[in-house]
Amino acid sequence: EQGICKNSKVALFVSNDALFLETFLAITKLGAVALLLRPEFSQKVITSIIQEEKPEAFFVQNTQVDFIPEDVNISILQITDNKILKSANRTFSISGYIVKSTDAAAILFSTTDNDQYTRRIITQKELALASKNIKSKEKAEKKQKTKIQNAIKLQSAASIILGFAKLLTGKATFTN
């Protein structure tokens, strides 16, 4: 009855793009748990996950709506514009709560060859650490790139100075 709130489960069945990231971050910011479903999952796996996890809402891209069973009582929203594709006949609201580092942020699913699936819970703390590690890596890569650019500039400056030195000592040669 409360819609999406802390500890609510919200399924994401979309490609990894900017809209996915925005929706994922919004869900975790609310303290809700994102159920990350991959487009290559079979309808059997998706149905099993929905029945077991019982998400409050389901974000999809238009091409994936057919994978959701008709008899499931879930609000289905199209990720491109949050248009409600199917209503679960309940109030759909979003409420914010204090989110703790030990709260679940996401559940990652993977499948086996025989359409079984496994799940891994990612906490808010793990999500924050992963984000921090990515930022640290990007910062280190940027620093390394700056060092390389500075070395190239220094090498160019040294070549120019060497050229002037040759010119001043009369050891420079000119070609047409």
Secondary structure, DSSP 8 states (H G I E B T S, - for coil): ---B-TT-EEEEE--SSHHHHHHHHHHHHTT-EEEEE-TTS-HHHHHHHHHHH--SEEEE-GGGGGGS-TT---EEEETTTTEEEE--SS---B------TTSEEEEEEEE-TTS-EEEEEEEHHHHHHHHHHHHHHHHHHHHHHHHHHHHHHHHHHHHHHHHHHHHHHT------
